[in-house]
Amino acid sequence: MPFVRIDAIGTDKLEALGNAVHDAMVETLGIPADDRFQVLNGRSTLKYDDYLGIHRDEGVVFVAITMRPGRTDEQKKALYRRIAELAEEYSGTEPRNVLVTINETDLVNWSFGNGEAQYA
């Protein structure tokens, strides 16, 4: 049930990036293959600096994942690595340009439709 938002400059790589993130979550977190909720945004401008000495360029991609708590630090680290690997493989995005954040939220904070909290 992760909800993913991907922001990148332009739209030419968004589908490939969405597939990379989804496949990485299936592989590293064990989410079901049909559990895809994504918003893919092509932007004309994204702001970024060389924070932590990582030089980013116009190929920068911001990935925000909202999901329930419970994954280990090791699973999250594996997810970050796999997203970067697959983003490069699927879309040619350099791993240095992939910034990923995870926001964990309790099950009661989700509604998948019909005005109901299906997991609460």
Backbone hydrogen bonds in HBPLUS format (Angstrom, degrees):
<---DONOR---> <-ACCEPTOR-->    atom                        ^
c    i                          cat <-CA-CA->   ^        H-A-AA   ^      H-
h    n   atom  resd res      DA  || num        DHA   H-A  angle D-A-AA Bond
n    s   type  num  typ     dist DA aas  dist angle  dist       angle   num
A0003-PHE N   A0066-THR O   2.78 MM  63  5.09 161.2  1.82 151.0 157.5     1
A0066-THR N   A0003-PHE O   2.85 MM  63  5.09 167.7  1.86 152.7 156.9     2
A0004-VAL N   A0037-PHE O   2.91 MM  33  6.24 169.3  1.92 157.1 160.4     3
A0039-VAL N   A0004-VAL O   2.81 MM  35  6.29 143.9  1.94 150.1 162.2     4
A0005-ARG N   A0064-ALA O   2.87 MM  59  5.16 155.6  1.93 149.5 157.2     5
A0064-ALA N   A0005-ARG O   2.86 MM  59  5.16 169.2  1.87 157.0 160.8     6
A0006-ILE N   A0039-VAL O   2.91 MM  33  6.32 162.7  1.94 166.3 171.6     7
A0041-ASN N   A0006-ILE O   2.78 MM  35  6.03 173.4  1.79 175.4 176.7     8
A0007-ASP N   A0062-PHE O   2.88 MM  55  5.13 161.9  1.91 150.0 156.1     9
A0062-PHE N   A0007-ASP O   2.88 MM  55  5.13 168.2  1.90 155.9 159.2    10
A0008-ALA N   A0041-ASN O   3.07 MM  33  6.46 157.0  2.12 168.3 175.4    11
A0043-ARG N   A0008-ALA O   2.75 MM  35  5.92 159.6  1.79 153.0 158.8    12
A0010-GLY N   A0043-ARG O   2.81 MM  33  5.45 154.2  1.88 142.0 149.7    13
A0014-LEU N   A0011-THR O   3.44 MM   3  5.40 157.6  2.49 102.9 109.2    14
A0017-LEU N   A0013-LYS O   2.91 MM   4  6.10 157.0  1.96 156.9 164.4    15
A0018-GLY N   A0014-LEU O   2.83 MM   4  6.03 160.1  1.87 154.3 159.5    16
A0019-ASN N   A0015-GLU O   2.99 MM   4  6.25 155.3  2.06 147.2 153.7    17
A0020-ALA N   A0016-ALA O   2.91 MM   4  6.15 152.8  1.98 144.5 152.3    18
A0021-VAL N   A0017-LEU O   2.97 MM   4  6.22 165.6  1.99 156.5 158.5    19
A0022-HIS N   A0018-GLY O   3.01 MM   4  6.14 166.0  2.03 147.5 151.9    20
A0023-ASP N   A0019-ASN O   2.87 MM   4  5.94 170.8  1.88 152.8 155.9    21
A0024-ALA N   A0020-ALA O   2.98 MM   4  6.08 155.2  2.04 144.4 151.6    22
A0025-MET N   A0021-VAL O   2.99 MM   4  6.26 153.5  2.06 149.4 156.1    23
A0026-VAL N   A0022-HIS O   2.96 MM   4  6.27 156.7  2.01 154.7 161.4    24
A0027-GLU N   A0023-ASP O   2.97 MM   4  6.16 162.4  2.00 149.3 153.8    25
A0028-THR N   A0024-ALA O   2.89 MM   4  5.95 169.9  1.90 152.9 155.9    26
A0029-LEU N   A0025-MET O   2.92 MM   4  5.16 149.6  2.02 129.3 138.6    27
A0030-GLY N   A0026-VAL O   3.23 MM   4  4.78 131.4  2.48 109.9 119.0    28
A0035-ASP N   A0032-PRO O   3.04 MM   3  5.31 162.1  2.07 119.0 120.3    29
A0053-GLY N   A0050-ASP O   3.01 MM   3  5.36 133.8  2.23 141.5 137.2    30
A0054-ILE N   A0051-TYR O   3.24 MM   3  5.92 169.9  2.25 118.6 121.6    31
A0060-VAL N   A0057-ASP O   3.01 MM   3  5.83 146.1  2.13 134.0 134.2    32
A0061-VAL N   A0097-ASN O   2.78 MM  36  6.00 154.4  1.84 172.8 164.7    33
A0099-LEU N   A0061-VAL O   2.98 MM  38  6.18 178.5  1.98 175.4 175.2    34
A0063-VAL N   A0099-LEU O   2.82 MM  36  6.10 161.1  1.85 166.1 170.7    35
A0101-THR N   A0063-VAL O   2.85 MM  38  6.30 154.0  1.92 161.9 170.5    36
A0065-ILE N   A0101-THR O   2.86 MM  36  6.14 163.0  1.89 150.7 156.4    37
A0103-ASN N   A0065-ILE O   2.74 MM  38  6.13 159.7  1.78 160.2 165.2    38
A0067-MET N   A0103-ASN O   2.93 MM  36  6.41 153.6  2.00 154.4 162.6    39
A0105-THR N   A0067-MET O   2.88 MM  38  6.08 149.2  1.98 139.7 149.6    40
A0076-LYS N   A0072-THR O   3.08 MM   4  6.41 158.6  2.12 149.4 155.1    41
A0077-LYS N   A0073-ASP O   2.90 MM   4  6.15 159.9  1.94 151.8 157.3    42
A0078-ALA N   A0074-GLU O   2.94 MM   4  6.11 157.7  1.99 146.3 152.7    43
A0079-LEU N   A0075-GLN O   2.88 MM   4  6.09 149.4  1.97 143.2 152.2    44
A0080-TYR N   A0076-LYS O   2.94 MM   4  6.27 161.6  1.97 153.7 157.0    45
A0081-ARG N   A0077-LYS O   3.07 MM   4  6.32 167.2  2.09 150.9 153.9    46
A0082-ARG N   A0078-ALA O   2.90 MM   4  6.06 163.5  1.92 149.6 154.7    47
A0083-ILE N   A0079-LEU O   2.85 MM   4  6.00 161.3  1.88 157.7 162.5    48
A0084-ALA N   A0080-TYR O   3.11 MM   4  6.31 167.2  2.12 150.0 153.1    49
A0085-GLU N   A0081-ARG O   2.91 MM   4  6.19 158.9  1.96 150.5 156.9    50
A0086-LEU N   A0082-ARG O   2.86 MM   4  5.98 171.9  1.87 154.3 156.6    51
A0087-ALA N   A0083-ILE O   2.78 MM   4  5.83 152.5  1.86 150.6 158.9    52
A0088-GLU N   A0084-ALA O   3.16 MM   4  6.30 153.6  2.23 140.6 146.7    53
A0089-GLU N   A0085-GLU O   2.95 MM   4  6.24 161.5  1.99 147.1 152.8    54
A0090-TYR N   A0086-LEU O   2.71 MM   4  5.69 171.6  1.72 153.1 155.7    55
A0091-SER N   A0087-ALA O   2.97 MM   4  5.53 151.6  2.05 131.7 140.3    56
A0093-THR N   A0087-ALA O   3.34 MM   6  5.54 150.0  2.43 127.9 120.1    57
A0092-GLY N   A0088-GLU O   2.90 MM   4  4.31 138.5  2.07 115.7 122.8    58
A0097-ASN N   A0094-GLU O   2.83 MM   3  5.52 157.9  1.88 125.5 132.8    59
A0098-VAL N   A0095-PRO O   3.15 MM   3  5.41 169.7  2.17 115.7 117.0    60
A0109-ASN N   A0106-ASP O   3.00 MM   3  5.68 160.0  2.04 120.2 126.7    61
A0110-TRP N   A0107-LEU O   3.20 MM   3  5.75 150.7  2.29 123.9 122.9    62
A0116-GLU N   A0113-GLY O   3.33 MM   3  6.26 165.5  2.35 125.1 126.7    63
A0120-ALA N   A0117-ALA O   3.09 MM   3  5.43 161.1  2.13 114.8 120.8    64
